[in-house]
């Protein structure tokens, strides 16, 4: 069976790393996240989603992925991640392209922008939760 191989753009097409070890391109539109939340793209159990996003302001929320670890890699710019741990908040600065971190499953995290950046995410996104940032900047 022959398959068409083509060049894709991660800003307009995300990737689903399927549990059957296949890769499925997912076109991104304005309603992409609503479709994910509504289950219209199927379930993502034991699967990862590969995305990119640009940021020029601090995240207004904390985020947590209960189903698996998340890899965050810097493609451009600089960013500081804050991870909530039992020992207190841990600050990890990613100073430039190629720097990455692994956010452990179930860890609340947020980001502070040091310089406008573009990040690559490999996320076990099923069940992702968000909480607003406390105005005083405290953990959730």
N, C-alpha and C positions, 0 to 999 in steps of 0.2 A: 504494500500500500504506500503510495507516495503522498507526502504532506507538503503543503506550501510553507516555505520558510520566508519570513519577512522581518524587516526592521520595525521596531515599535518604540514608542516614547513613553517613559514612565510617568510623565506629567499628564498624559491622556489615556493611558492604559495601565492599570495595576495588574499584578500577577497573583494568582491563587496557586500556592504550592499544595497540591492535592495529596491526600493520604495514600493514593495509589501511585505515587511518585511521578505523576504527570504535572505539567504546568499549564494552567488555563489563563489566557489573557482576558481581562475584564475591562471593557470600555468604561471610561469615567465620564459621567455627566453630572449635571447639577443635582440629580436625585440619587446619586450613587449610595450615599450613606443611609438615606431613607430606605432604599431597596435592601441594603444589608440588614438594617434593623428590623425590617418587616419579613425577613427570611425569603425574599423574592429571588435571591441568588443562591438559594439552597443553604444548607447548614455548613459550617466551617469547623466541625468537630475534628480535632487532630489534624488541622490544616493551618497553614500560615498565609498571610496576606502581605505582599511586598508593595510598598507605596513610597512616594516622595512627597514632601511638602516643604514650602518656603515659609520662613517666619521672620518677622521684623519687630515683634513685640513679645513680651513675656506671656506665657500661657495663662489664661484666666481661670484655670481649673487644675485639679489633681486628677490623675488617671491611674487605673489599675486593671491588669489583665489576669483574671482568675484561672484561665485554662492553660497558660504556658508562658515561657520567657519571651522577652522582646529584645531584638537587636536594633540599636539605633546607631547609624553611621553618618558622619558629617561629610557632605559632598562639597560644601563651601561655607565659609563663615566660621563663627565661634559661638558656643553655647555652654551654659552650665546647667546640669541636671541636678535636681534635688530628689533624693530617694528617702522615704520614711522607713527607718529601721528601728528595731527594738532598742538600740543604743542611742537613738536620736537621729536627726536628719543628717544625711551624708551628701556632701556637695562634690560633684564630679565635673570638672571643666574639660570640654573637648575643644582644643585649640587648633582647629583647622582640618582640612580634608584628610580622610583616611583614619581619623580617630573615631573610635566607637565604644559603646558600652553594651553590656547585657543587663537588662532590667529583669531581675528574678520574678518568676510567677508570683502573683499576689502582692507585689510591692507597689504601694502608692508612690507616684512620681509626678514631677512637674518640671518646667524648664524656664530658665531666665536667659534671655538673648543678650550675648555680649557683643555680637556683630551680626547683622542680617545674615541668615543662613538658609541652606537647603539641606534637608536630612533625608536619609533613606531608612525606612522602617521595615523590619521583618517581624510581623506581629501575629501571635496567636490571639486574634481579636474577638473570638466568640465570648460573649458575656462581659465585654469591657464596661467598666463603670467610671463615672466622672463625679467629682465633687467640686464645688466652687472654692476658690482660694479665700481663706479667711482674710478680711481686710487688713488685719495686723500682720499678715504673712505667715501665720502659724500653720502647722500641719493639720490635716483633717482629723 
